Amino acid sequence: MPGFELFGDKERQQLNDVLDSGVLMRYGFDGMRNGHWKALELEKVLAQKMQVKHAQLVSSGTAALTVALASAGVGAGDEVIMPTFTFVASFESILAIGAVPILVDVDDTLALDPQAVENAVTERTKVVMPVHMCGSMADLKALKAICEKHRLLLLEDACQAIGGTFENKPLGSYGDLGCFSFDYVKTVTCGEGGAVITNNDLYKTNADHYSDHGHDHVGKDRGAESHPFLGYNFRISELHAAVGLAQIARLDEFLAIQKKNYTILREAIKDLPNVSFRRVPEGGEESYAFLNFFMPDAEKAKKAHTELGKAGVDACFYWYDNNWHYYREWEHLIEKRSLGRLPKEVYEQLPDYSKSDFSASDKWVGRTVSCLVKLGWSESECKERAAKMVSVISGI
Ligand SMILES: *Cc1c(COP(=O)(O)O)cnc(C)c1O
C-alpha cells in the first residue's frame, strides 16, 4: 500500500516547483506563484479520477471526515453510525463536531453489516459512515437503500481503499460524500493530507469555506473576504499537494502492482484447508491494498499471525488485539476520557460501550489476519513470501 515506497524524480520536481516560487500556501499570493496552484490542480485531477464533480483537499484524512460531516450540516447531538472495526479517526472526527458515534457490528465483509445498521437507526441518526477497511468495501448497495429509506447521508471512508470500485464507481464516489487520506502510509501519500469528494455543489462550497476559517474565497484580497459561517483551519499546504500530484499520477501503476502482488499471495494460500477469504460484496472490486483471510478460529488466527512474524513475513496484522483499529481496545472512548469537558450531548447520548455486545464483530475480526500488500517487492520477493505463508499457515 504505501506510496512512499516508490518516491522518485516526479515528486522531487513537483516539490521544487513550489520551493522555487516560495509560495507554500494554497490560497493567495497570486503574483509570486509562477502559475503554481498545486492544491487546486490536485483537486481537479482527483475529482476526475474519482468521477465526481468536486474534491476538497484538507490537512488529513481525519480532517476530511470532520469537514465532510460539517459541510453536510451535521452537528451537536446528531448520531453517526460507524463500524467497530475501523481507525480511531472515525469517532474522533464525529466527536470533533459534537456529534455522537454509534458503533455497529461488521460482518464477513469486515465492514458495516447492513442489518445491524438498520437496527441502530434512531430519530437522531443523520449519517451512515461505512469504512472500506484494508482495501475492500461494505455492501454499499444495501447501505444506500437504508439511507434512502430513512433519509440519511452515506459518507464513505475510503482512506484504505483508494482505487477500489463498486458497481464500476470508484469507492468514495458512491455515497453522498467520500473521504481519502494521503498520510504517509496510504497508497497515495502527500506526507500528510486528505480529501473530501462529492457531487453536491453546496457540500463542496461548505467544505471549501469551512476548511479555511469560513473564508468565502470570492477572489478578493484575502483580508477583505467575509465569513458566512464559523470554520476552522484544515488547509493542506502547497508542498504536500505537490507530492500528492506526483503520486496520483501514478495511481494506476500502483494499483496494478498491488493487484499483481496480491494475486501471487492469494493464489498461493487459496487452497489451504484452513484458509477462507472475506466476502467482497457483489459488484465490488478491491483495491488490493491488503490480503485478508480468515482462519478457522481466533486462536488459530492469532497463532498464524505470530508464526508469520517469526518466519519473517512482516506487515501482517491481527486487528482483534489492535488498539488503533478495533473497539475492544478503545478505552479512552469507552471511558469518555477527554482533556476538557465533552459536549453535553455527547456525554449524555454516547452509549455505554463497556456493556455493548459486539460478538458478531468478534466472530469475524477474531478470525482475521491481514497482510499489507507492498508496492516495492520484486516478483521473487513476493513469491518467496508466498512460499513462507503457505508453509506457516499449513502447519497451524
Ligand atoms: C488513515 C485513515 C484515516 C485517517 O487519515 P489520516 O490522514 O491519518 O488522518 C481515516 N480512516 C481510515 C480507515 C484510515 O485508514
The ligand as a Gaussian input file, in Angstrom:
#p B3LYP/6-31G(d) Opt

LIG

0 1
 C       -5.630000       6.645000       7.674000
 C       -7.073000       6.564000       7.949000
 C       -7.842000       7.666000       8.352000
 C       -7.273000       8.979000       8.746000
 O       -6.335000       9.510000       7.968000
 P       -5.180000      10.490000       8.498000
 O       -4.779000      11.148000       7.235000
 O       -4.097000       9.651000       9.086000
 O       -5.796000      11.427000       9.467000
 C       -9.207000       7.508000       8.471000
 N       -9.793000       6.337000       8.243000
 C       -9.106000       5.252000       7.885000
 C       -9.818000       3.983000       7.619000
 C       -7.723000       5.319000       7.754000
 O       -7.032000       4.214000       7.442000

